[in-house]
Amino acid sequence: MTVIVPAHIPAPSATISPVRISHCSIQTAQVPAMKKWYETVLGATTVYQSDKVCLLTFDDEHHRVALIHTNDATPNDHRGPGIVHIAMTYAKLGNLVSTYERLKSLGIKPDSAINHGPSTSLYYCDPDGNHLELLVDNFASVAELEAWFKTGAHERHPGGEPFDPEDLVTRYREGNKQPEVLT
């Protein structure tokens, strides 16, 4: 007879953080346009589609974006409460620069570009007006980020500073492989 020893079960009062954000779900009346946009922008592939839902992923997660069909969905106007944007992080500045150039060549341009200090970010609008932030972290470690916060730079640049993506491309192509850090 095999005896099964139960795994340690945390106390009901214990706070347990999730290991990651898995996916976002977006209600839309225009699944085909949204599917094409997320496939193009994120390099996503469709893993499942029915008349009610379309699931897309760009890595080993079962899905990262779920498009849920509803005839009543209206574009996001950003004036009321709700999610402001979805953010996706790239491993290296070069990946963000290359993605910007690829999307620009397809006529997809960022709505805004902001150096937040901790990150360098490009914001895009999907066909329903939802904002997607594509970013790269500006610090290699949490310790470096914490040291930056202690300088007061975040207070001097609340929300960050807008930048020209073309200038970012030029500086990167000239050999500046690190994101700019606000001082």
C-alpha positions in Angstrom: 0.0 0.0 0.0 1.3 3.4 -0.9 1.0 6.1 1.7 0.5 9.6 0.3 1.9 12.3 2.4 0.0 15.6 2.0 1.9 18.6 0.8 2.4 21.5 3.1 -0.8 23.5 3.0 -0.3 27.2 4.0 -2.5 28.6 6.7 -5.7 30.2 5.5 -4.4 33.6 6.8 -1.2 33.4 4.7 -0.8 35.8 1.9 0.4 33.9 -1.2 1.3 35.9 -4.3 0.7 34.5 -7.8 3.8 33.6 -9.8 2.9 35.7 -12.8 0.1 37.4 -14.7 -1.2 34.8 -17.2 -3.4 36.6 -19.7 -5.8 39.4 -20.5 -9.3 38.9 -21.8 -10.8 41.6 -24.1 -14.5 41.8 -25.1 -14.9 42.9 -28.7 -17.4 43.0 -31.5 -14.6 42.8 -34.0 -12.7 39.6 -33.3 -11.1 39.3 -36.8 -9.6 42.8 -36.7 -8.4 42.4 -33.1 -7.0 38.9 -33.9 -5.0 40.2 -36.8 -3.7 43.2 -34.8 -2.5 41.1 -31.8 -1.0 38.5 -34.2 0.9 41.3 -36.0 1.9 43.4 -33.0 2.9 40.6 -30.6 3.8 37.9 -33.1 1.1 35.8 -31.5 -0.5 32.7 -32.9 -4.0 31.5 -32.5 -4.2 28.4 -30.4 -8.0 28.1 -30.4 -10.9 29.9 -32.0 -14.7 29.4 -32.0 -17.6 31.8 -32.7 -17.3 32.9 -29.0 -13.6 33.2 -28.2 -10.2 33.5 -29.8 -7.1 32.5 -27.8 -3.7 33.8 -28.8 -0.2 33.2 -27.4 3.4 34.2 -28.1 5.2 31.9 -25.8 4.7 28.6 -23.9 1.7 29.9 -22.0 -1.6 28.3 -23.1 -2.9 31.8 -24.0 -1.8 35.3 -23.3 -4.7 37.2 -25.0 -8.4 36.0 -25.1 -10.7 37.8 -27.4 -14.3 37.3 -26.4 -16.9 38.0 -29.0 -19.9 40.1 -27.9 -22.1 42.1 -30.3 -22.6 44.8 -27.6 -19.0 45.7 -27.2 -18.1 49.3 -27.9 -14.6 50.8 -28.2 -12.8 51.9 -25.1 -13.0 55.6 -24.5 -10.6 55.8 -21.5 -12.8 58.3 -19.6 -14.3 55.9 -17.0 -12.9 53.5 -14.5 -11.2 50.4 -15.8 -8.0 49.0 -17.0 -5.7 51.7 -18.4 -3.4 49.5 -20.4 -1.8 46.0 -20.8 2.0 46.0 -20.6 4.4 43.5 -22.3 8.1 43.5 -21.4 10.9 42.8 -23.9 14.2 41.2 -22.8 16.5 43.7 -24.5 16.3 47.3 -25.9 17.1 45.9 -29.4 14.0 43.8 -29.3 11.8 46.9 -28.6 13.6 49.0 -31.2 13.2 46.2 -33.9 9.5 45.8 -32.9 9.0 49.5 -33.3 10.7 49.5 -36.8 8.7 46.4 -37.9 5.3 47.9 -36.8 6.1 51.3 -38.3 6.8 49.6 -41.6 3.3 48.1 -41.4 1.7 51.5 -40.6 1.3 50.8 -36.9 2.7 53.7 -34.9 2.8 54.3 -31.2 0.2 56.6 -29.7 3.0 57.8 -27.3 6.5 57.1 -26.2 7.5 57.6 -22.5 10.7 57.0 -20.6 9.2 56.3 -17.1 12.6 55.9 -15.5 12.2 52.2 -14.6 11.2 51.5 -18.2 11.2 52.8 -21.7 7.7 52.4 -23.1 5.9 52.6 -26.4 2.1 52.8 -26.2 -0.1 51.5 -29.1 -3.9 51.4 -29.5 -5.6 48.3 -30.8 -8.6 48.5 -33.1 -11.0 48.9 -30.1 -8.9 51.7 -28.5 -7.3 49.6 -25.8 -3.8 50.6 -25.0 -0.9 48.1 -25.2 2.4 49.1 -23.6 5.5 47.5 -25.1 8.5 48.2 -22.8 12.0 47.3 -21.8 13.3 47.7 -18.2 15.9 50.4 -17.8 17.7 48.6 -15.0 19.5 45.2 -14.9 18.6 44.5 -11.3 16.1 45.4 -8.6 19.0 46.8 -6.5 19.8 49.3 -9.4 16.2 50.3 -9.6 15.9 50.8 -5.9 19.0 53.0 -5.9 17.5 55.0 -8.8 14.3 55.6 -6.8 16.4 56.9 -3.8 17.9 59.6 -6.1 14.6 61.4 -6.2 14.5 61.2 -10.0 11.0 59.8 -10.0 9.7 62.8 -8.1 11.5 65.1 -10.6 9.8 63.2 -13.5 6.4 62.1 -12.3 5.0 59.8 -15.0 8.2 60.0 -17.0 9.3 62.0 -20.0 8.1 61.7 -23.6 10.7 60.8 -26.2 10.9 60.5 -29.9 11.0 56.8 -30.9 13.1 57.8 -34.0 15.7 59.3 -31.7 15.7 56.0 -29.8 16.3 54.1 -33.0 19.1 56.4 -34.1 20.9 56.2 -30.7 20.5 52.4 -30.6 21.8 52.0 -34.2 24.8 54.2 -33.3 25.8 51.8 -30.5 23.9 53.0 -27.4 22.5 49.7 -26.3 21.2 50.8 -22.9 17.9 52.6 -22.3 18.3 56.2 -21.2 18.0 56.7 -17.4 16.2 59.8 -16.1 18.3 61.8 -13.6 
